[in-house]
Amino acid sequence: MRTTLDLPNGLIDKAMKISGAKTKSQLVTEALEEMINRNQRLKLISFKGKIDLDIDLDQLRERE
């Protein structure tokens, strides 16, 4: 999808150097994917201590 964005050149240049992205499209795509992944991880972390999983790993892995 084509979209026109007005982004600061210095910010784009710095991000491309840090990320190693070859194109602006690649840079923006990677940034969006990272943002989505980070937010999904934060949502999972918010469940810490709220779910009681009564799992015996030794039994699950068929150990004695």
Residue frames relative to the residue before (quaternion, step in Angstrom):
aa qw qx qy qz dx dy dz
M 1.0000 0.0000 0.0000 0.0000 0.00 0.00 0.00
R 0.3305 -0.7413 0.5517 0.1920 3.54 -0.86 0.90
T 0.0427 0.7760 -0.6254 0.0702 3.52 -0.99 0.96
T 0.2838 -0.7395 0.5839 0.1779 3.55 -1.01 0.79
L 0.0166 -0.7968 0.6030 -0.0361 3.54 -0.81 1.09
D 0.2651 -0.7282 0.6078 0.1733 3.54 -1.13 0.66
L 0.0842 0.8144 -0.5593 0.1300 3.57 -0.05 1.35
P 0.5456 -0.6230 0.4436 0.3426 3.59 -1.03 0.74
N 0.5024 -0.6822 0.4437 0.2923 3.61 -0.79 1.03
G 0.6431 0.5369 -0.3284 0.4363 3.59 0.95 -0.84
L 0.6505 0.5167 -0.3036 0.4667 3.55 1.02 -0.83
I 0.6527 0.5029 -0.3041 0.4781 3.58 0.96 -0.86
D 0.6609 0.5152 -0.3094 0.4495 3.59 0.86 -0.94
K 0.6720 0.4945 -0.2948 0.4659 3.57 0.89 -0.95
A 0.6659 0.5022 -0.2995 0.4633 3.59 0.92 -0.89
M 0.6486 0.5094 -0.3250 0.4629 3.60 0.99 -0.75
K 0.6423 0.5109 -0.3274 0.4683 3.61 1.01 -0.75
I 0.6823 0.4931 -0.2878 0.4566 3.58 0.90 -0.93
S 0.7574 0.4099 -0.2137 0.4611 3.57 0.84 -0.97
G 0.3821 -0.7246 0.4883 0.3010 3.57 1.12 -0.59
A 0.3464 0.7450 -0.4972 0.2788 3.57 1.26 0.29
K 0.4062 -0.7321 0.5035 0.2133 3.55 -1.01 0.86
T 0.7925 0.1653 -0.0775 0.5819 3.58 1.13 -0.65
K 0.6200 -0.5349 0.4169 0.3945 3.53 -1.27 0.35
S 0.6188 0.5465 -0.3404 0.4500 3.58 1.05 -0.73
Q 0.6451 0.5072 -0.3128 0.4783 3.57 0.98 -0.86
L 0.6373 0.5421 -0.3169 0.4467 3.58 0.98 -0.87
V 0.6957 0.4665 -0.2769 0.4709 3.57 0.80 -1.00
T 0.6353 0.5282 -0.3283 0.4579 3.59 0.98 -0.81
E 0.6741 0.4840 -0.2961 0.4729 3.60 0.88 -0.92
A 0.6442 0.5221 -0.3248 0.4548 3.59 0.99 -0.78
L 0.6591 0.4965 -0.3089 0.4729 3.59 0.96 -0.83
E 0.6447 0.5142 -0.3219 0.4652 3.60 0.97 -0.84
E 0.6504 0.5125 -0.3130 0.4651 3.59 0.98 -0.83
M 0.6447 0.5172 -0.3242 0.4602 3.58 0.96 -0.82
I 0.6487 0.5091 -0.3116 0.4721 3.58 0.96 -0.87
N 0.6679 0.5019 -0.3028 0.4586 3.60 0.87 -0.94
R 0.6496 0.5219 -0.3167 0.4531 3.59 0.93 -0.89
N 0.6790 0.4850 -0.2951 0.4655 3.58 0.90 -0.89
Q 0.6322 0.5173 -0.3354 0.4693 3.60 1.03 -0.70
R 0.6361 0.5150 -0.3258 0.4732 3.61 1.02 -0.79
L 0.6541 0.5159 -0.3172 0.4533 3.60 0.94 -0.86
K 0.6291 0.5208 -0.3340 0.4705 3.59 1.04 -0.71
L 0.6529 0.4994 -0.3140 0.4751 3.59 0.98 -0.81
I 0.6459 0.5231 -0.3195 0.4551 3.58 0.95 -0.86
S 0.6183 0.5646 -0.3529 0.4176 3.60 1.04 -0.67
F 0.6324 0.5301 -0.3327 0.4565 3.62 1.21 -0.34
K 0.4251 0.7238 -0.4594 0.2904 3.60 1.26 -0.22
G 0.8291 0.1796 -0.1713 0.5010 3.53 -0.83 1.08
K 0.6407 0.5386 -0.3253 0.4401 3.59 1.22 -0.11
I 0.7308 0.3368 -0.2027 0.5581 3.57 1.21 -0.46
D 0.2204 -0.7735 0.5836 0.1119 3.56 -0.78 1.07
L 0.0599 -0.7902 0.6099 -0.0074 3.54 -0.44 1.25
D 0.1574 -0.7921 0.5864 0.0618 3.56 -0.43 1.22
I 0.2204 0.7890 -0.5256 0.2294 3.53 0.36 1.33
D 0.2070 -0.7413 0.6272 0.1192 3.53 -0.97 0.94
L 0.3274 -0.7889 0.4868 0.1829 3.59 -0.23 1.27
D 0.6167 0.5418 -0.3559 0.4467 3.60 1.03 -0.69
Q 0.6694 0.4750 -0.2992 0.4866 3.58 0.94 -0.84
L 0.6369 0.5382 -0.3239 0.4469 3.57 0.99 -0.84
R 0.7445 0.3753 -0.2033 0.5134 3.56 1.02 -0.83
E 0.4444 -0.7333 0.4114 0.3092 3.55 1.34 0.32
R 0.3525 0.7007 -0.5255 0.3295 3.55 0.88 1.03
E 0.4148 -0.6955 0.5239 0.2642 3.52 -1.25 0.35
